[in-house]
Amino acid sequence: MKKKNDSIKPLQFTSGWEYAPAPESTDHVKLDKQYELFIDGKFVKPSSGKYFETINPATEKKLAMVADADEKDVNKAVTAARKAYDTVWSKMPGAERAKYIFRIARMIQERAREFAVIETMDGGKSIRESRDIDIPLAANHFFYYAGWADKLDYAFPNRRPSSLGVAGQIIPWNFPLLMAAWKIAPALATGNTVVLKPAETTPLTALKLAELIRESGLPDGVVNIITGAGKTGAAIVGHPGIDKIAFTGSTDVGKLIQKSIAGTSKKLTLELGGKAANIIFEDAPIDQAVEGIINGIFFNQGHVCCAGSRLFVQESIADTVIRKLKMRMETLIVGDPMDKNTDIGAINSKAQLETIQRYITIGKNEGAEIYQSACSIPSKGFFCKPTLFLNASQSHRIVQEEIFGPVLTVQTFRTIEEVIEKANNIPYGLSAGVWTDKGSKIFNLTSRLRAGVIWANTYNKFDPTSPFGGYKESGFGREGGLHGLMPYLKF
């Protein structure tokens, strides 16, 4: 007997309909051939005289040479931050601090197009995402925390909050400017000074932010931005003049940081890896849910710690959801990130592409059924087709381990109890998604899923007023919202 869905003809995506190229211009962008360290309000050469190159992952062409900071440079940055904290920033009234933070937010808005293009060139994400999500959200975080700078006594009544001192901040490569905003804005609002290190593969928007900060008139040494790889980050973490560490990145590095500061008085927040469950119930709005699945895993090439990389579909609708999901995947355009038509841009680096490809091989060897869209990908640059693994199980490595790429695993379930048990059976606890028509079901799951952020009938919705963070191996502490002020205060 034929199933109902057998009579539905699949859509054809090879009929010759193509979008004309719509590349974003780069004429308005000015990139220097060489970038120095931003310390005490000035750009200074690294003590070692060493530089490394940052490349465009879509073309593999060099964009610029960037200074490689060592322990001496870290010490200079921390010394400058301490001086600025002691003499200027901690003494400045909150309303005055707010003026500088507001000014930075407005300047980001004014230069939004330039920031968006640089973010795409250096990181590989599509220009639409940089333009419509990353840069506006970065500005919004500065606006939001500027508003809190003179209201800390209202935020924490009867607790007498005060600043910590110098914050050492280390950010990842998947949302370079946005992560800088997440870190810098609340630190400044609460009266702290900052030493920030961007990821070595995506330093350019942080260095452009340094130029903007200098132009804003922010007192020298309040924000210092130094570039380098793991050794530079380790020097920041280990420096005795740092009062607080904020790290976003891999769980393995987060564990090393936690061990290294054990026994010290440094405060710590960690926002680490994730392997989120995206749960589709049979009463969900299916077409809307399919869009949520696509957004959950293929946004930013899957380079998202809260990506919905584990899909759980109720058994009664699994065939329909998977069919619609496959058809929607075929419409995704993979290619030049600077083209406004592109949905999925370049993988951030060759090393990350190799990691994703290794996990795809593991998934095949584990016996999961692979499906990849029929799209063509450029011969130059680091690209990966959107990938689906069907018939996955809890024991598969591709289900348990973070891939950080456009790879989705699919499992089915029958009951609420079953899916809650499966969703929580993971080392991570950063985020989750629930799709259902029943409000009571949403409240039931959100109270029982061990995840810091749970979206209902949507996914990847971010707002500066809403706290973000995880449980278990996804870290601790919160960024965003009123909660995001607390890691930078003592009471």
GUVO-849654 format. One record per residue (C-alpha): residue in one letter; residue number from 1; x, y, z. Coordinates in nm, 3 decimals, m for minus. Each point is the difference from the previous one (the first is absolute). Last residue first. Example, Ala and Ser with C-alpha at 12.3 -4.5 7.8 and 13.67 -1.06 7.14 Angstrom:
2
- residuo_num_c1_c2_c3
- S_2_1.367_m0.106_0.714
- A_1_m0.137_m0.344_0.066
***
This chain:
491
- residuo_num_c1_c2_c3
- F_491_2.897_4.356_4.602
- K_490_0.253_m0.058_m0.274
- L_489_m0.075_0.076_m0.362
- Y_488_0.108_m0.111_m0.347
- P_487_m0.164_m0.345_0.010
- M_486_m0.326_0.168_0.110
- L_485_m0.057_0.231_m0.296
- G_484_m0.097_m0.278_m0.241
- H_483_m0.289_m0.105_0.227
- L_482_m0.176_0.329_m0.077
- G_481_m0.015_m0.106_m0.362
- G_480_0.283_m0.151_m0.199
- E_479_0.270_m0.241_0.108
- R_478_m0.054_m0.264_0.266
- G_477_0.229_m0.208_0.220
- F_476_0.092_m0.365_m0.045
- G_475_0.137_m0.228_m0.268
- S_474_m0.143_m0.220_m0.274
- E_473_0.153_m0.304_0.169
- K_472_m0.284_m0.006_0.257
- Y_471_m0.230_0.302_m0.029
- G_470_m0.027_0.288_m0.243
- G_469_m0.005_0.368_m0.079
- F_468_m0.208_0.284_m0.145
- P_467_m0.196_0.272_0.181
- S_466_m0.266_0.198_m0.190
- T_465_0.008_0.381_m0.026
- P_464_0.265_m0.008_m0.274
- D_463_m0.234_m0.203_m0.222
- F_462_0.062_m0.322_m0.187
- K_461_m0.243_m0.229_m0.184
- N_460_0.187_m0.307_m0.122
- Y_459_m0.314_m0.215_m0.024
- T_458_m0.378_0.040_m0.007
- N_457_m0.304_m0.196_0.111
- A_456_0.125_0.007_0.362
- W_455_0.367_0.080_0.060
- I_454_0.186_m0.138_0.299
- V_453_0.314_0.169_0.135
- G_452_0.205_m0.136_0.290
- A_451_m0.071_m0.366_m0.066
- R_450_m0.091_m0.287_0.228
- L_449_m0.345_m0.074_m0.146
- R_448_m0.255_m0.054_0.277
- S_447_m0.154_0.343_0.057
- T_446_0.007_0.092_m0.368
- L_445_m0.162_m0.333_m0.083
- N_444_m0.307_0.039_0.220
- F_443_m0.041_0.367_m0.090
- I_442_0.001_m0.081_m0.372
- K_441_m0.243_m0.290_0.047
- S_440_m0.239_0.227_0.187
- G_439_0.017_0.252_m0.284
- K_438_m0.114_m0.259_m0.253
- D_437_0.054_0.063_m0.373
- T_436_0.347_m0.153_0.010
- W_435_0.361_0.068_m0.101
- V_434_0.262_m0.005_0.276
- G_433_0.359_0.121_m0.043
- A_432_0.304_m0.055_0.221
- S_431_0.303_0.183_0.136
- L_430_0.324_m0.021_0.199
- G_429_m0.003_m0.327_0.189
- Y_428_0.284_m0.223_m0.116
- P_427_0.118_m0.345_0.109
- I_426_m0.305_m0.160_m0.164
- N_425_m0.289_m0.216_0.118
- N_424_m0.229_0.298_0.065
- A_423_m0.161_m0.014_m0.346
- K_422_m0.034_m0.377_0.011
- E_421_m0.173_m0.004_0.339
- I_420_m0.225_0.289_m0.098
- V_419_m0.082_m0.174_m0.329
- E_418_m0.102_m0.324_0.169
- E_417_m0.212_0.166_0.269
- I_416_m0.188_0.200_m0.262
- T_415_m0.089_m0.314_m0.192
- R_414_0.063_m0.151_m0.344
- F_413_0.347_0.108_m0.111
- T_412_0.198_0.036_m0.323
- Q_411_0.366_0.082_m0.060
- V_410_0.169_0.230_m0.250
- T_409_0.360_0.126_m0.003
- L_408_0.079_0.335_m0.164
- V_407_0.335_0.110_m0.150
- P_406_0.068_0.358_m0.113
- G_405_0.305_0.041_0.229
- F_404_0.101_0.021_0.362
- I_403_0.037_m0.378_0.042
- E_402_m0.081_m0.020_0.373
- E_401_0.011_m0.360_0.122
- Q_400_m0.287_m0.223_0.119
- V_399_m0.210_m0.038_m0.316
- I_398_0.289_m0.025_m0.249
- R_397_0.164_m0.238_0.246
- H_396_m0.292_m0.239_m0.037
- S_395_m0.125_m0.154_0.326
- Q_394_m0.325_0.200_0.008
- S_393_m0.103_m0.133_m0.339
- A_392_m0.006_0.130_m0.357
- N_391_m0.245_m0.135_m0.255
- L_390_0.048_0.307_m0.222
- F_389_0.311_0.218_m0.030
- L_388_m0.055_0.328_m0.188
- T_387_0.266_0.216_m0.161
- P_386_0.012_0.351_m0.142
- K_385_0.289_m0.005_m0.248
- C_384_0.337_0.119_0.131
- F_383_0.221_0.284_m0.119
- F_382_0.356_0.115_0.064
- G_381_0.135_0.207_m0.289
- K_380_0.053_m0.072_m0.367
- S_379_m0.193_m0.267_m0.188
- P_378_m0.329_0.171_0.083
- I_377_m0.288_m0.225_0.110
- S_376_m0.267_m0.161_m0.214
- C_375_m0.337_m0.072_0.155
- A_374_m0.148_m0.351_0.001
- S_373_m0.083_0.014_0.371
- Q_372_0.158_m0.258_0.225
- Y_371_m0.167_m0.304_0.155
- I_370_0.184_m0.253_0.214
- E_369_m0.147_m0.314_0.156
- A_368_0.171_m0.079_0.331
- G_367_0.213_m0.313_0.010
- E_366_0.275_0.106_0.238
- N_365_0.241_0.011_m0.295
- K_364_m0.216_0.259_m0.173
- G_363_m0.017_0.214_0.312
- I_362_0.376_m0.027_0.051
- T_361_0.059_0.117_m0.357
- I_360_m0.225_0.300_0.061
- Y_359_0.191_0.062_0.324
- R_358_0.331_0.011_m0.188
- Q_357_m0.148_0.236_m0.257
- I_356_m0.105_0.238_0.277
- T_355_0.348_m0.007_0.158
- E_354_0.166_0.054_m0.340
- L_353_m0.225_0.301_m0.059
- Q_352_0.101_0.137_0.341
- A_351_0.370_m0.030_m0.085
- K_350_m0.048_0.164_m0.339
- S_349_m0.164_0.297_0.168
- N_348_m0.332_0.179_0.055
- I_347_m0.216_m0.224_m0.218
- A_346_m0.121_0.212_m0.289
- G_345_m0.350_0.132_m0.056
- I_344_m0.343_m0.157_0.029
- D_343_m0.305_0.197_m0.114
- T_342_0.154_0.192_m0.290
- N_341_m0.226_0.233_m0.198
- K_340_0.167_0.315_0.137
- D_339_0.330_m0.113_m0.152
- M_338_0.293_0.085_0.230
- P_337_m0.012_m0.348_0.153
- D_336_0.080_m0.154_m0.340
- G_335_m0.153_m0.346_m0.001
- V_334_m0.271_m0.225_0.135
- I_333_m0.356_0.081_m0.104
- L_332_m0.270_m0.183_0.193
- T_331_m0.297_m0.112_m0.209
- E_330_0.094_m0.368_0.018
- M_329_m0.007_0.016_0.380
- R_328_m0.368_0.096_m0.013
- M_327_m0.082_m0.315_m0.198
- K_326_0.192_m0.216_0.247
- L_325_m0.179_0.162_0.294
- K_324_m0.341_m0.049_m0.160
- R_323_0.067_m0.371_m0.043
- I_322_0.149_m0.028_0.351
- V_321_m0.301_0.173_0.156
- T_320_m0.252_m0.213_m0.187
- D_319_0.172_m0.330_0.076
- A_318_0.046_0.089_0.367
- I_317_m0.360_0.104_0.062
- S_316_m0.122_m0.300_0.203
- E_315_0.345_m0.067_0.146
- Q_314_0.036_0.329_0.183
- V_313_0.310_0.176_m0.133
- F_312_0.319_0.054_0.200
- L_311_0.268_0.205_m0.176
- R_310_0.346_0.023_0.155
- S_309_0.211_0.285_m0.145
- G_308_m0.224_0.284_0.114
- A_307_0.291_0.244_0.011
- C_306_0.070_0.153_0.344
- C_305_0.378_0.011_m0.048
- V_304_m0.048_0.138_m0.351
- H_303_0.231_m0.066_m0.293
- G_302_m0.276_m0.196_m0.176
- Q_301_0.085_0.175_m0.327
- N_300_m0.103_0.332_0.163
- F_299_m0.363_m0.118_0.013
- F_298_m0.013_m0.357_m0.136
- I_297_m0.101_m0.181_0.321
- G_296_m0.276_0.196_0.171
- N_295_m0.103_0.205_m0.303
- I_294_m0.074_m0.314_m0.199
- I_293_m0.177_m0.164_0.294
- G_292_m0.202_0.315_0.063
- E_291_m0.104_0.013_m0.363
- V_290_m0.112_m0.362_0.033
- A_289_m0.192_0.094_0.316
- Q_288_m0.194_0.270_m0.184
- D_287_m0.098_m0.251_m0.266
- I_286_m0.097_m0.251_0.268
- P_285_m0.212_0.215_0.229
- A_284_0.046_m0.237_0.297
- D_283_m0.268_m0.248_0.111
- E_282_0.221_m0.302_m0.084
- F_281_0.280_0.134_0.220
- I_280_0.331_0.132_m0.133
- I_279_0.293_0.019_0.245
- N_278_0.326_0.184_m0.078
- A_277_0.259_m0.139_0.242
- A_276_0.315_0.206_0.035
- K_275_0.355_m0.127_m0.010
- G_274_0.196_0.277_0.169
- G_273_0.348_0.126_0.065
- L_272_0.119_0.264_0.245
- E_271_m0.106_0.324_0.164
- L_270_0.225_0.030_0.305
- T_269_m0.014_0.269_0.270
- L_268_0.278_0.040_0.253
- K_267_0.086_0.215_0.301
- K_266_0.367_0.014_0.094
- S_265_0.088_m0.047_0.368
- T_264_0.251_m0.275_m0.073
- G_263_m0.004_m0.361_0.121
- A_262_m0.129_m0.136_m0.330
- I_261_0.099_0.241_m0.277
- S_260_0.178_m0.258_m0.215
- K_259_m0.257_m0.275_0.055
- Q_258_m0.290_0.212_m0.124
- I_257_0.204_0.117_m0.297
- L_256_0.084_m0.359_m0.098
- K_255_m0.366_m0.098_0.028
- G_254_m0.100_0.289_m0.226
- V_253_0.261_m0.106_m0.255
- D_252_m0.160_m0.346_m0.024
- T_251_m0.353_0.144_m0.006
- S_250_0.078_0.213_m0.306
- G_249_m0.054_0.373_m0.015
- T_248_m0.134_0.299_0.193
- F_247_0.213_0.119_0.288
- A_246_m0.048_0.273_0.260
- I_245_0.280_0.026_0.257
- K_244_m0.017_0.239_0.295
- D_243_0.252_0.173_0.224
- I_242_0.304_0.003_m0.231
- G_241_0.321_0.138_0.148
- P_240_0.138_m0.346_0.081
- H_239_0.022_m0.089_m0.371
- G_238_m0.077_m0.368_m0.058
- V_237_m0.320_0.044_m0.201
- I_236_0.153_0.276_m0.213
- A_235_0.316_m0.204_m0.064
- A_234_m0.213_m0.301_m0.093
- G_233_m0.184_0.211_m0.257
- T_232_0.326_0.110_m0.156
- K_231_0.125_m0.357_m0.007
- G_230_m0.320_m0.114_m0.173
- A_229_0.032_0.234_m0.297
- G_228_0.069_0.372_m0.033
- T_227_m0.161_0.341_0.000
- I_226_m0.026_0.273_0.260
- I_225_m0.291_0.235_0.061
- N_224_0.021_0.245_0.291
- V_223_m0.311_0.178_0.128
- V_222_0.019_0.246_0.291
- G_221_0.368_0.064_m0.077
- D_220_m0.042_0.349_m0.143
- P_219_m0.328_0.170_0.087
- L_218_m0.279_m0.060_m0.255
- G_217_0.020_0.282_m0.254
- S_216_m0.224_m0.172_m0.253
- E_215_0.275_0.007_m0.263
- R_214_0.215_m0.237_0.206
- I_213_m0.298_m0.228_0.049
- L_212_m0.065_0.001_m0.377
- E_211_0.356_m0.099_m0.077
- A_210_m0.024_m0.277_0.262
- L_209_m0.327_m0.114_m0.159
- K_208_0.190_m0.031_m0.327
- L_207_0.246_m0.221_0.189
- A_206_m0.289_m0.211_0.131
- T_205_m0.140_m0.015_m0.354
- L_204_0.335_m0.126_m0.132
- P_203_0.091_m0.272_0.249
- T_202_m0.177_m0.301_m0.156
- T_201_0.240_m0.295_m0.034
- E_200_0.204_0.088_0.312
- A_199_m0.309_0.021_0.218
- P_198_m0.046_0.336_0.175
- K_197_0.192_0.090_0.318
- L_196_m0.148_0.262_0.232
- V_195_0.164_0.186_0.289
- V_194_m0.274_0.201_0.170
- T_193_m0.073_0.260_0.265
- N_192_m0.279_m0.034_0.255
- G_191_m0.262_0.258_0.097
- T_190_m0.319_m0.208_m0.022
- A_189_m0.097_0.144_m0.338
- L_188_0.351_m0.063_m0.134
- A_187_m0.011_m0.372_0.081
- P_186_m0.360_m0.030_m0.124
- A_185_0.096_0.144_m0.342
- I_184_0.339_m0.173_m0.050
- K_183_m0.101_m0.366_0.014
- W_182_m0.322_m0.025_m0.199
- A_181_0.133_0.270_m0.235
- A_180_0.315_m0.201_m0.071
- M_179_m0.220_m0.307_m0.055
- L_178_m0.203_0.195_m0.256
- L_177_0.313_0.120_m0.178
- P_176_0.150_m0.348_m0.040
- F_175_m0.306_m0.224_m0.032
- N_174_0.145_m0.341_m0.100
- W_173_0.366_0.073_0.073
- P_172_0.006_m0.023_0.379
- I_171_0.053_0.256_0.281
- I_170_0.247_0.037_0.285
- Q_169_m0.059_0.267_0.266
- G_168_0.228_0.105_0.285
- A_167_m0.187_0.237_0.232
- V_166_0.188_0.255_0.208
- G_165_m0.157_0.137_0.319
- L_164_m0.295_m0.163_0.179
- S_163_m0.266_0.271_m0.005
- S_162_m0.234_0.077_0.288
- P_161_m0.354_m0.105_0.093
- R_160_m0.159_0.131_0.320
- R_159_m0.244_m0.286_0.072
- N_158_m0.312_0.180_0.124
- P_157_m0.152_0.008_m0.350
- F_156_0.186_m0.179_m0.280
- A_155_m0.126_0.145_m0.328
- Y_154_m0.103_0.325_0.169
- D_153_0.348_0.048_0.148
- L_152_0.145_m0.087_m0.341
- K_151_m0.201_0.273_m0.173
- D_150_0.268_0.237_m0.134
- A_149_0.165_m0.251_m0.237
- W_148_m0.321_m0.190_m0.078
- G_147_m0.101_0.203_m0.307
- A_146_0.346_m0.030_m0.149
- Y_145_m0.053_m0.374_0.035
- Y_144_m0.288_0.002_m0.248
- F_143_0.157_0.235_m0.255
- F_142_0.326_m0.199_0.000
- H_141_m0.193_m0.323_m0.043
- N_140_m0.210_0.154_m0.277
- A_139_0.310_0.095_m0.199
- A_138_0.118_m0.361_0.001
- L_137_m0.351_m0.120_m0.088
- P_136_m0.012_0.231_m0.303
- I_135_0.344_m0.126_m0.114
- D_134_m0.060_m0.373_0.035
- I_133_m0.360_m0.031_m0.122
- D_132_m0.100_0.184_m0.319
- R_131_0.333_0.095_m0.157
- S_130_0.215_m0.290_0.121
- E_129_m0.280_m0.249_m0.072
- R_128_m0.073_0.141_m0.345
- I_127_0.372_0.017_m0.078
- S_126_0.027_m0.376_0.041
- K_125_0.255_m0.125_0.252
- G_124_0.358_m0.056_m0.113
- G_123_0.178_0.154_0.300
- D_122_0.243_0.259_m0.137
- M_121_m0.189_0.111_m0.311
- T_120_m0.341_m0.030_0.167
- E_119_0.097_0.195_0.310
- I_118_0.177_0.260_m0.216
- V_117_m0.318_0.050_m0.207
- A_116_m0.222_0.033_0.306
- F_115_0.235_0.243_0.177
- E_114_0.010_0.230_m0.303
- R_113_m0.377_m0.006_m0.035
- A_112_m0.053_0.069_0.370
- R_111_0.223_0.307_0.010
- E_110_m0.268_0.238_0.127
- Q_109_m0.156_m0.272_0.214
- I_108_0.336_m0.080_0.158
- M_107_0.046_0.372_0.065
- R_106_m0.336_0.016_0.178
- A_105_0.091_m0.289_0.229
- I_104_0.343_0.150_0.079
- R_103_m0.165_0.331_0.089
- F_102_m0.249_m0.172_0.230
- I_101_0.291_m0.168_0.180
- Y_100_0.180_0.334_0.039
- K_99_m0.311_0.174_0.134
- A_98_m0.072_m0.289_0.237
- R_97_0.333_0.047_0.174
- E_96_m0.110_0.356_0.083
- A_95_m0.332_m0.117_0.146
- G_94_0.184_m0.264_0.201
- P_93_0.216_0.257_0.174
- M_92_0.374_m0.029_m0.076
- K_91_0.222_m0.116_0.285
- S_90_0.028_m0.360_m0.124
- W_89_0.087_0.129_m0.349
- V_88_0.260_0.264_0.068
- T_87_0.301_m0.054_0.229
- D_86_m0.028_m0.354_0.131
- Y_85_m0.170_m0.156_m0.302
- A_84_0.214_0.181_m0.257
- K_83_0.315_m0.104_0.185
- R_82_m0.119_m0.359_0.024
- A_81_m0.086_m0.013_m0.371
- A_80_0.341_0.140_m0.096
- T_79_0.177_m0.254_0.222
- V_78_m0.214_m0.281_m0.145
- A_77_0.087_0.107_m0.355
- K_76_0.372_0.032_0.074
- N_75_0.000_m0.341_0.173
- V_74_m0.174_m0.158_m0.300
- D_73_0.264_0.153_m0.226
- K_72_0.280_m0.144_0.209
- E_71_m0.173_m0.339_0.009
- D_70_m0.017_m0.019_m0.381
- A_69_m0.219_0.172_m0.257
- D_68_m0.001_m0.106_m0.367
- A_67_m0.075_0.305_m0.216
- V_66_m0.223_m0.052_m0.305
- M_65_0.091_m0.019_m0.369
- A_64_m0.290_0.072_m0.233
- L_63_m0.260_m0.144_m0.238
- K_62_0.185_m0.301_m0.142
- K_61_m0.192_m0.191_m0.265
- E_60_m0.157_m0.340_0.073
- T_59_m0.303_0.111_m0.208
- A_58_m0.295_m0.086_0.226
- P_57_0.211_m0.034_0.314
- N_56_0.133_0.358_m0.039
- I_55_0.337_m0.008_0.173
- T_54_0.165_0.131_0.315
- E_53_0.377_0.003_0.003
- F_52_0.230_m0.018_0.299
- Y_51_0.240_0.257_0.141
- K_50_0.313_m0.008_0.215
- G_49_0.201_0.303_0.114
- S_48_0.039_m0.169_0.337
- S_47_m0.105_0.306_0.199
- P_46_m0.306_0.052_m0.222
- K_45_m0.030_0.339_m0.172
- V_44_m0.228_0.261_0.153
- F_43_m0.340_0.141_m0.095
- K_42_m0.094_0.255_0.263
- G_41_m0.273_0.048_0.261
- D_40_0.187_m0.176_0.278
- I_39_0.061_m0.311_m0.211
- F_38_m0.143_m0.084_m0.343
- L_37_0.241_m0.250_m0.155
- E_36_0.113_0.052_m0.360
- Y_35_m0.166_m0.073_m0.334
- Q_34_0.176_m0.036_m0.335
- K_33_m0.119_0.037_m0.360
- D_32_m0.271_0.236_0.118
- L_31_m0.359_m0.067_m0.102
- K_30_m0.226_0.279_m0.122
- V_29_m0.352_m0.099_m0.096
- H_28_m0.219_0.229_m0.210
- D_27_0.092_m0.167_m0.328
- T_26_m0.096_m0.346_0.130
- S_25_m0.328_m0.025_m0.191
- E_24_m0.249_m0.275_0.081
- P_23_m0.041_m0.256_m0.276
- A_22_m0.342_m0.066_m0.153
- P_21_0.053_m0.280_m0.253
- A_20_m0.312_m0.076_m0.206
- Y_19_m0.217_m0.258_0.169
- E_18_m0.047_m0.329_m0.180
- W_17_m0.293_m0.184_m0.155
- G_16_0.140_m0.275_m0.221
- S_15_m0.248_m0.275_0.085
- T_14_0.234_m0.173_0.243
- F_13_m0.200_0.050_0.319
- Q_12_m0.287_m0.236_m0.075
- L_11_m0.257_m0.043_0.274
- P_10_m0.072_m0.354_0.112
- K_9_m0.324_m0.155_m0.122
- I_8_m0.248_m0.082_0.272
- S_7_m0.165_m0.339_m0.063
- D_6_0.229_m0.180_0.246
- N_5_m0.107_0.237_0.280
- K_4_m0.328_m0.186_0.061
- K_3_0.177_m0.330_0.044
- K_2_m0.059_m0.262_m0.264
- M_1_m0.137_m0.341_0.097
***
